[in-house]
Amino acid sequence: MKANGESAREKLIVAGRRLFAEKGIDAVSLREIVREANVKHATAIQYHFGDRDGLIAAISDERAAHVNTRREAMLDSLEADLGAADVRDIAAALVRPLASELETTEGRYFLRIYAQRIQRFPQRFPSVGTGYMRWRRHAESFLAPGAAGLHPRYSAIAFTAVELARRAAEPQDDDNRLFVSRLIDVVAAIIAAPLSDETKRLCPEANSGPRSRRTERHSPDALYSESGDPTR
């Protein structure tokens, strides 16, 4: 299953990355990717990746690992400051490692695919490494009382992913500093948003209903059980 120069596997990743980013992960056929990659074997994707989700994971995981490394380094620095971090620092530790991907074409494709994966399959959260789990624990101390059950951390993650994907789809800008700074502002506001009187009143009603247990079990923030893998 080798092609001249690049391997068939590498060609499929390059073709899939561009097509999934530009057209959508549900809008591209596997046959189209094989044709774009100029790979002769019609079953090459199944051979190398198993299925569509396997190809998407292969495309995303290398970039996601780099993001995780950057996030771990930022969290190490925050922890070294012995609790001096504020909510904006915590928001920055979520945003900046991903925003660095805006600097390359491959990174911009990754951001567009990443946002789709979060929205399509939140139960299979696309995370590599432990950075999100650590980030979640740091963010918890800035949540308003009673807010954790409403999943503001997942909202912050999803908002970050969608906004960065939108930016990545625009013509490349050499200076993203203002965009990233404002995104951090908004993410910090999501994390620290207080509960209104109306929301406080509605929370006990929602929690006492017959769907409350099922909703909690399948909620996005349930992906981050302290005893489990944050990617599950």
Secondary structure as UniProt FT lines:
FT   HELIX           8..23
FT   TURN            25..27
FT   HELIX           30..37
FT   TURN            42..43
FT   HELIX           44..49
FT   HELIX           52..80
FT   TURN            81..82
FT   HELIX           87..99
FT   HELIX           100..103
FT   HELIX           105..120
FT   HELIX           122..124
FT   HELIX           131..140
FT   TURN            141..142
FT   TURN            145..146
FT   HELIX           148..150
FT   HELIX           152..169
FT   HELIX           177..192
FT   HELIX           197..208
FT   TURN            210..211
FT   HELIX           212..217
FT   HELIX           220..224
FT   TURN            226..227
FT   TURN            230..231
//
